[in-house]
Amino acid sequence: MIDIVVQALWFMFPAYTTGPGAVFLGGGRRMDSGRLAKDGRPLLGKGKTWRGFFGGMLTGIFTGSVLAVLSRMYSLPVTDFRLGEGVLECITALLLISLGAMLGDLMGSYIKRRMGIESGGRLPLMDQLDFVFGTWLLLAAAAPSWFFSVFTAWHAIFILVFTPVAHRITNIAGYYLGKKEVPW
């Protein structure tokens, strides 16, 4: 069971770092440029910026690269994020993980705006798991054989239970560090 926990966290850690990376590196021009949808609400909201989007992706890629190097250096029994044998395949996997996490987060914001929930408003489970599902969907579509060979149903169950708890803790920390307006 410990192996499943370690492997699941190792696999998802780059995706986990995209959100904090977007918060700490974000700001600047809004992704939706302030445009409104047909319902009169913002498309995404003020918290979704281009700098945050790419900053989050770079954070995930960097984090995963460090983990990949560590797994190779110490022959750890965890994924080193390689879709094949080359470094390019590793970067591709990390790009997919990070992009999937950021797209999942954007989709969550879009859905919340359509539901009339303002930026920073709460939507339980969507707030905690949108980036997880974005990551999984993109990997399942773009690299299915690799994704399903390194990530099992047991990994998924652990992540679905662990992530909401970890999300809450990190958001509280971000709030007290002055990086988030609300602690959720």
Contacts in CASP RR format, 6 or more apart in sequence:
PFRMAT RR
TARGET T0000
AUTHOR 0000-0000-0000
METHOD contacts of the structure
MODEL  1
MIDIVVQALWFMFPAYTTGPGAVFLGGGRRMDSGRLAKDGRPLLGKGKTW
RGFFGGMLTGIFTGSVLAVLSRMYSLPVTDFRLGEGVLECITALLLISLG
AMLGDLMGSYIKRRMGIESGGRLPLMDQLDFVFGTWLLLAAAAPSWFFSV
FTAWHAIFILVFTPVAHRITNIAGYYLGKKEVPW
3 77 0 8 1.000
4 152 0 8 1.000
4 154 0 8 1.000
4 155 0 8 1.000
4 158 0 8 1.000
5 158 0 8 1.000
6 78 0 8 1.000
7 77 0 8 1.000
7 78 0 8 1.000
7 79 0 8 1.000
7 150 0 8 1.000
7 155 0 8 1.000
8 151 0 8 1.000
8 154 0 8 1.000
8 155 0 8 1.000
8 156 0 8 1.000
8 158 0 8 1.000
8 159 0 8 1.000
8 162 0 8 1.000
9 162 0 8 1.000
10 67 0 8 1.000
10 71 0 8 1.000
10 78 0 8 1.000
10 79 0 8 1.000
11 78 0 8 1.000
11 79 0 8 1.000
11 150 0 8 1.000
11 151 0 8 1.000
11 155 0 8 1.000
12 132 0 8 1.000
12 135 0 8 1.000
12 159 0 8 1.000
12 163 0 8 1.000
13 63 0 8 1.000
13 64 0 8 1.000
13 67 0 8 1.000
14 60 0 8 1.000
14 61 0 8 1.000
14 63 0 8 1.000
14 64 0 8 1.000
14 67 0 8 1.000
14 81 0 8 1.000
14 94 0 8 1.000
14 97 0 8 1.000
14 98 0 8 1.000
14 101 0 8 1.000
15 60 0 8 1.000
15 97 0 8 1.000
15 98 0 8 1.000
15 100 0 8 1.000
15 101 0 8 1.000
15 131 0 8 1.000
15 132 0 8 1.000
15 135 0 8 1.000
16 163 0 8 1.000
16 166 0 8 1.000
17 56 0 8 1.000
17 59 0 8 1.000
17 60 0 8 1.000
17 63 0 8 1.000
18 56 0 8 1.000
18 57 0 8 1.000
18 59 0 8 1.000
18 60 0 8 1.000
18 98 0 8 1.000
18 101 0 8 1.000
18 102 0 8 1.000
18 105 0 8 1.000
18 131 0 8 1.000
19 56 0 8 1.000
19 59 0 8 1.000
19 101 0 8 1.000
19 102 0 8 1.000
19 105 0 8 1.000
19 131 0 8 1.000
20 59 0 8 1.000
20 170 0 8 1.000
20 174 0 8 1.000
21 52 0 8 1.000
21 55 0 8 1.000
21 56 0 8 1.000
21 59 0 8 1.000
21 60 0 8 1.000
22 52 0 8 1.000
22 53 0 8 1.000
22 55 0 8 1.000
22 56 0 8 1.000
22 59 0 8 1.000
22 102 0 8 1.000
22 105 0 8 1.000
23 52 0 8 1.000
23 174 0 8 1.000
23 179 0 8 1.000
23 180 0 8 1.000
24 179 0 8 1.000
25 51 0 8 1.000
25 52 0 8 1.000
25 55 0 8 1.000
25 56 0 8 1.000
25 58 0 8 1.000
25 59 0 8 1.000
26 49 0 8 1.000
26 51 0 8 1.000
26 52 0 8 1.000
26 55 0 8 1.000
27 47 0 8 1.000
27 49 0 8 1.000
27 51 0 8 1.000
27 52 0 8 1.000
28 49 0 8 1.000
28 50 0 8 1.000
28 51 0 8 1.000
29 49 0 8 1.000
29 50 0 8 1.000
29 51 0 8 1.000
30 44 0 8 1.000
30 45 0 8 1.000
30 46 0 8 1.000
30 47 0 8 1.000
30 48 0 8 1.000
30 49 0 8 1.000
30 50 0 8 1.000
31 43 0 8 1.000
31 44 0 8 1.000
31 48 0 8 1.000
31 49 0 8 1.000
31 50 0 8 1.000
31 53 0 8 1.000
31 106 0 8 1.000
32 42 0 8 1.000
32 43 0 8 1.000
32 44 0 8 1.000
32 45 0 8 1.000
32 48 0 8 1.000
34 42 0 8 1.000
34 43 0 8 1.000
34 45 0 8 1.000
34 46 0 8 1.000
35 42 0 8 1.000
35 43 0 8 1.000
36 42 0 8 1.000
36 43 0 8 1.000
37 43 0 8 1.000
37 113 0 8 1.000
37 114 0 8 1.000
39 114 0 8 1.000
41 113 0 8 1.000
41 114 0 8 1.000
41 116 0 8 1.000
42 113 0 8 1.000
42 119 0 8 1.000
43 110 0 8 1.000
43 113 0 8 1.000
44 106 0 8 1.000
44 109 0 8 1.000
44 110 0 8 1.000
44 113 0 8 1.000
45 109 0 8 1.000
45 113 0 8 1.000
45 119 0 8 1.000
46 119 0 8 1.000
47 109 0 8 1.000
47 119 0 8 1.000
48 106 0 8 1.000
48 109 0 8 1.000
53 102 0 8 1.000
53 106 0 8 1.000
56 98 0 8 1.000
56 102 0 8 1.000
57 95 0 8 1.000
57 98 0 8 1.000
57 99 0 8 1.000
57 102 0 8 1.000
58 98 0 8 1.000
59 98 0 8 1.000
60 94 0 8 1.000
60 97 0 8 1.000
60 98 0 8 1.000
60 101 0 8 1.000
61 91 0 8 1.000
61 94 0 8 1.000
61 95 0 8 1.000
61 98 0 8 1.000
64 81 0 8 1.000
64 94 0 8 1.000
64 97 0 8 1.000
65 90 0 8 1.000
65 91 0 8 1.000
65 94 0 8 1.000
67 78 0 8 1.000
67 80 0 8 1.000
67 81 0 8 1.000
68 80 0 8 1.000
68 81 0 8 1.000
68 82 0 8 1.000
68 90 0 8 1.000
68 94 0 8 1.000
70 76 0 8 1.000
71 78 0 8 1.000
71 79 0 8 1.000
71 80 0 8 1.000
72 80 0 8 1.000
79 150 0 8 1.000
80 90 0 8 1.000
81 90 0 8 1.000
81 93 0 8 1.000
81 94 0 8 1.000
81 97 0 8 1.000
82 89 0 8 1.000
82 90 0 8 1.000
82 93 0 8 1.000
83 89 0 8 1.000
83 90 0 8 1.000
83 92 0 8 1.000
83 93 0 8 1.000
83 143 0 8 1.000
83 146 0 8 1.000
84 146 0 8 1.000
92 143 0 8 1.000
93 139 0 8 1.000
93 143 0 8 1.000
93 146 0 8 1.000
96 138 0 8 1.000
96 139 0 8 1.000
96 142 0 8 1.000
96 143 0 8 1.000
97 135 0 8 1.000
97 138 0 8 1.000
97 139 0 8 1.000
99 138 0 8 1.000
100 131 0 8 1.000
100 134 0 8 1.000
100 135 0 8 1.000
100 137 0 8 1.000
100 138 0 8 1.000
100 139 0 8 1.000
101 131 0 8 1.000
101 132 0 8 1.000
101 134 0 8 1.000
101 135 0 8 1.000
102 131 0 8 1.000
103 134 0 8 1.000
103 138 0 8 1.000
104 130 0 8 1.000
104 131 0 8 1.000
104 133 0 8 1.000
104 134 0 8 1.000
104 135 0 8 1.000
104 137 0 8 1.000
105 130 0 8 1.000
105 131 0 8 1.000
107 130 0 8 1.000
107 134 0 8 1.000
108 123 0 8 1.000
108 126 0 8 1.000
108 130 0 8 1.000
109 119 0 8 1.000
111 123 0 8 1.000
111 126 0 8 1.000
112 121 0 8 1.000
112 123 0 8 1.000
112 126 0 8 1.000
115 123 0 8 1.000
117 123 0 8 1.000
120 181 0 8 1.000
120 182 0 8 1.000
120 184 0 8 1.000
121 182 0 8 1.000
121 184 0 8 1.000
122 182 0 8 1.000
122 184 0 8 1.000
125 164 0 8 1.000
127 167 0 8 1.000
127 184 0 8 1.000
128 163 0 8 1.000
128 164 0 8 1.000
128 167 0 8 1.000
128 168 0 8 1.000
129 160 0 8 1.000
129 163 0 8 1.000
129 164 0 8 1.000
132 159 0 8 1.000
132 160 0 8 1.000
132 163 0 8 1.000
136 147 0 8 1.000
136 151 0 8 1.000
136 156 0 8 1.000
139 146 0 8 1.000
139 147 0 8 1.000
139 151 0 8 1.000
140 147 0 8 1.000
140 148 0 8 1.000
168 184 0 8 1.000
171 180 0 8 1.000
171 182 0 8 1.000
171 183 0 8 1.000
171 184 0 8 1.000
172 183 0 8 1.000
174 180 0 8 1.000
174 183 0 8 1.000
175 181 0 8 1.000
175 182 0 8 1.000
175 183 0 8 1.000
176 183 0 8 1.000
END
